[in-house]
Each structure stands twice: as structure tokens, then as C-alpha cells.
Amino acid sequence: MDIKAYISSGIIESYVLGLASEEEVSILNCIRKNNIEVEQAIAEAEIALEELADNQAIEMPMQLKQNIWNKLVAENLIPSEGGEVSEIQSDSSADPHEVVVMNSNRKAFVKRSYAWAIAASLLAAVSIGTNIYLYQREQESVNKLNQTAILFDAQQEKLAILQDKWTLVENPTIKTIPLKGVENKLDYRALVFWDQSSKTVYLSIEHLPPAPKGKQYQLWAMVDGKPVSAGVFPLDVKTDIASRMLDIAKAQAFAITLEDEGGKDVPTLSALCVMGSI
């Protein structure tokens, strides 16, 4: 056992204050019998707490002293000699030396009890404050950890999307066709990945505004001068995902229009967003 760590764990202070559990007290008593460091630490803790109580002590009101004394007498914790504190102090028939000693012992007893009560209160206050501080720090750490986890998941999702696109770009049988914005939509962009072998088509909407309610983006392939629908972009996926569209056997260009939800058989030319030649 690491004795220094055991001493600094706070168990000795709990023991001195009477706050330790029976199991903790039993273990401490076993250790102190065979270890002078632990025994010395207990003695130092008792002295330190007593000095703390003395430094923080507030003079007890006389009435409170009398109440404590009466309580102790009533419970037979001390002999009832003289009845009240003031009476004992003024009892002319008693031996002056005995009266002084008795009063001194009683004052010391009351003072020590009151001092330990103050020390226990101070320690409890410090303990509560420390626990609140540690709890707040723990909550801050948990919140930061949760935020970091959310950011990490978002980054992982973006990375997975980029890896999927990279796989398409690196495939030698896939042709990448960039679609650029037309007229007053010059900042619009999209990518078509067209597999020359399987004729599979994937669409990635890189920079297009979200489709308004009731509308949906539709991909078209220009085949021998005629538009052929390659399907509508799904509404339930992220726009930057390369979504599989309808297969196209041959084409000279691709374009995207914004159509009513579900798509149309013929493109609305006024709703043309982007296009790109092969």
C-alpha cells in the first residue's frame, strides 16, 4: 500500500471528525498499529483541526454556556455540583482550588466541544463547496466532450462522402462531368459520374439551393439532341451525396432543372439550373 497516498486521501481527516465509516475506521486502526507515519498523521490532524477551531472560535454567550451545562447535567454526563456555572464560581463554601480546577475543566470541555463543532462545520462547508466546483467542472467537461463527439461525427460523415466520391473519380471506367450554372445562376454547380461500362449514373449536387417545398431537382441527359430523364434527385438524402440516378446508355450532355415534385416527362427550360457537355 502507498502510505503517502493513503494519508493524503482524506481518510484521516474523516476519522478525526468522526465521519469515517465503520469499515474505514477498522482499516485505519489496523494500519496505525504498524505504521508510525499514519499514527503521526492522525495526531497532526487532531492538532491542526483544533488550532483551526481555536483561530475561528467565537466567544460563546453566557446563556448558551449555561444551557449546555444544564443539558450535560440533565443527561448525567457530568456530576451536578453547584447547579449552575455562576453558582459554582461564587460558592464560598467550596475549596477555592477545587472550584478553579472544576471551572477550568468545564470551560475546557465546553470550549473543546464548541471548537470541534466549528471545525466540523468549516470542513463540511469546504467539502460542499469543493463538490459543487468539481461537479460544475465535470458537467463542463461532459458538455465539451459531447460537442466534440458531435463535431467528430459530422467530420466523419463528410469524410465518408468524400471517400465515396473519390472512389468514383478514381474508377477508370467512370467519367466525371461538371455541370455549371446558366445565365443568372453562375454560382450553381453539380457533378455527374457516368460509368461508361455499366452506364450507371450518379449525381452530386455540389452547390444548389435547397429545393422549395413541392419541387424537386431532375436530371436530364441530352441524347441525339433530345432530353431524356435520368430521374429526380431524392428528397431524403443530403445534397452533397453522390446519389444513383437512372442508367443512361449514351449522351452528349447532362442538365438539371427544378421541376414539380415527382418530375416531368419534358424539362421546363425556364427552370434550367446547370448543364455540362461530355
Secondary structure, DSSP 8 states (H G I E B T S, - for coil): --HHHHHTTTHHHHHHHT-S-HHHHHHHHHHHHH-HHHHHHHHHHHHHHHHHHHHH-----HHHHHHHHHHHHHTTSS--SSSSHHHHHH-TTS-HHHHHHHHHHHHHHHHHHHHHHHHHHHHHHHHHHHHHHHHHHHHHHHHHHHHHHHHHHHHHHHHHHHHHHHHHHH-TTEEEEEEEE-TT-TT-EEEEEEETTT--EEEEEEE-----TTEEEEEEEEETTEEEEEEE--SSS-TTS-EE----S--SEEEEEEEETT--SS--GGGEEEEEE-
